[in-house]
Amino acid sequence: MQQKQQLMDQDKLEKRNERFLQLCYNVFEDNEQGKELLAIFKESLIEMAPVADPSKDANHAFFREGQNHVIRSIIANIQMHKQKQGN
């Protein structure tokens, strides 16, 4: 019974992950406004803003890296969705 539940949980997790990839693609790649927003996020958060700033508390660097990680994750999810779709 426990093994059956684990398989069901695994299937549910895989479906949720697939849906997340699809949503990232639909919102940020297959939509012109989403593409524009992702480009703005990428430029303003990753390319132009430093992660560490000597005038700020050290925790600020962790916060900034977290922001960058979210943007990089969205970009990676878009790429994974494209690969699964054969694009």
Secondary structure by P-SEA (a helix, b strand, c coil): caaaaaaaaaaaaaaaaaaaaaaaaacccccaaaaaaaaaaaaaccccccccccccccaaaaaaaaaaaaaaaaaaaaaaaaaaacc
